[in-house]
């Protein structure tokens, strides 16, 4: 089996294989057009014939548009076993931030983040060094941290463009331990799930059992994780219930049977395809039905383990570990429920599934490793995807706006209006964010929403912020409504400018002297 000359884009969709669905659609479309021509040839003034023409035209146009999503978004996934190392000075090349079109969602999955007891406790109190490195690289480019989860050495981070924040809802995280009889978190998985414009997405960062002889345990642990991770939404209680699930991490599958010399000569000569047949994950997919539900791009990059640190040389220690593709990115699209015999006859016109009316197509654009990083004995793996989907909604749940001129010389006013019903709370709040903010908690100040009665839909509510809490130096800002129940910012105002305080300038105040606010935990 020869490797392809160019890495093909791998595509899947929410209604099954895009190739088979496309062919089926074309056949159905031809049938409808053929029926239309027959109707036209036999057309009379009979109302029944006219109705038949109208119905056939409607069905033909439905078939034309059914698999054509209206919006495309770029997803960028990084997985890296960092081997307890501290982050390098610059992680920018891992993120390719200047790519066009620009990336909408970043998902970073790390394994073996340093987790000594003292270090782990200090990281719980504030972000760890790896979180800081990625946040500092992405925040200036308008990416905001949506969620993060840490389980000992496992770390999962999700960032999104700030314009998408009001349409990312129902954010939840969970974890599963599989190390030492399921009680220790050095192995296992952490996950983040959320609704993205109404499409339920799940991201699972795994670290499975090591060593060549534990392939079956890796498979069992992975299946256990998929079956036991529990979310509290009725429609998507498990990972595989989501419209799309992305599973990645140090899955630790090895290349079986081949000797070290053959492995290295195949890698050095670029004949990677000679190793695919003995890759444990590829072999296991042929035997395990649940693994067959997942897709993976071709392994057209060098095995990412095990390297001598700070080099591009495979392990030269006494152990001389065999190179392996331990670090992987898989994805799964929720299949369309198979129709019954009666439904199958009507399949050409049935669009009430939701998967037809609101399709989700996933195309892998890139699957590679970055050999330039050497702080770990693993190389990071990068996978980029295009998510093409029809939005279930594009209206913010809450409309927020600034009122009039803002400066620290006077109290400021803001308005908010509930535009759609949702589970609001008197613990919701509206934050003032400087453009380039890092997360929902990275505000300059905040104000609680109305505490007496929850507002009615479309009721205009006005709140004020005391002038002492407004940034004296001014700049570009945005207001955001945070929902404690949905765990996300569900309403963002347009950007607006805060004027520099005249009194602060007159008094020669510096940043350290103003806005010393205690932020909401």
Beta strands, then each sheet from edge to edge (+ up, - down):
strand 1: 10-13
strand 2: 71-81
strand 3: 105-111
strand 4: 143-151
strand 5: 154-161
strand 6: 168-179
strand 7: 184-196
strand 8: 199-207
strand 9: 244-250
strand 10: 327-333
strand 11: 360-370
strand 12: 380-389
strand 13: 398-403
strand 14: 406-407
strand 15: 412-418
strand 16: 429-434
strand 17: 445-448
strand 18: 460-465
strand 19: 475-483
strand 20: 488-492
strand 21: 496-499
sheet 1: 1+ 11- 12+ 2- 3- 5+ 4-
sheet 2: 6+ 7- 8+ 9+ 10-
sheet 3: 13+ 15- 18+
sheet 4: 14+ 21+ 19- 16+ 17-
sheet 5: 14+ 21+ 19- 20+
end
